[in-house]
Amino acid sequence: MDIYVVMGRPGSRVARKRKKARIGFGHRVTKGDTQAWFKQGFGGIIQYHPEMIVSRRCIPFL
């Protein structure tokens, strides 16, 4: 079974609200924190597929 998860903490909507404020460094969720939580809590295995990796390089339209 394949699943797709987007992790966040309460207060992640701060960037979209009317009176914006910064999210403190201690309240941010990093990729490593999320992976460790998933492995520890669910005993999950994280696999990386070459077609799932997205390049951050900008490719102009022809």
C-alpha positions in Angstrom: 0.0 0.0 0.0 1.4 3.4 -1.0 0.5 6.5 1.1 1.3 10.1 0.8 1.5 12.2 3.9 1.9 16.0 4.5 3.1 16.7 8.0 2.5 20.0 9.9 2.0 21.4 13.3 -0.7 23.6 14.6 0.1 27.1 13.5 1.3 26.2 10.0 -1.4 28.5 8.6 0.4 31.5 9.9 1.8 32.3 6.4 -1.7 32.6 5.0 -3.5 34.5 7.7 -4.3 38.2 7.7 -1.9 39.3 10.5 1.3 37.4 9.6 3.9 36.3 12.0 7.0 34.2 11.8 7.0 30.5 12.7 9.8 29.9 15.3 12.6 27.5 14.4 11.7 25.2 17.3 8.1 24.9 16.0 9.1 24.0 12.4 8.8 20.4 11.2 11.8 19.2 9.2 12.0 16.3 6.7 14.2 14.3 9.1 11.8 14.8 12.0 8.9 13.6 10.0 10.7 10.5 8.7 11.9 9.6 12.2 8.3 10.0 13.6 6.9 7.8 10.9 9.5 5.1 11.4 9.2 5.1 15.2 5.4 5.4 15.4 4.3 3.1 12.6 7.3 1.0 11.9 7.2 2.3 8.4 9.8 1.9 5.6 10.6 4.9 3.5 11.5 4.2 -0.1 12.8 6.6 -2.7 11.9 6.0 -6.3 13.8 7.7 -9.1 10.6 8.9 -10.8 9.3 10.4 -7.5 12.3 12.7 -7.1 11.6 16.1 -8.4 14.4 18.3 -9.8 14.5 21.8 -8.5 16.1 23.0 -11.7 13.9 25.3 -13.8 13.4 24.0 -17.3 12.1 26.7 -19.7 9.3 26.0 -22.0 10.1 25.9 -25.7 
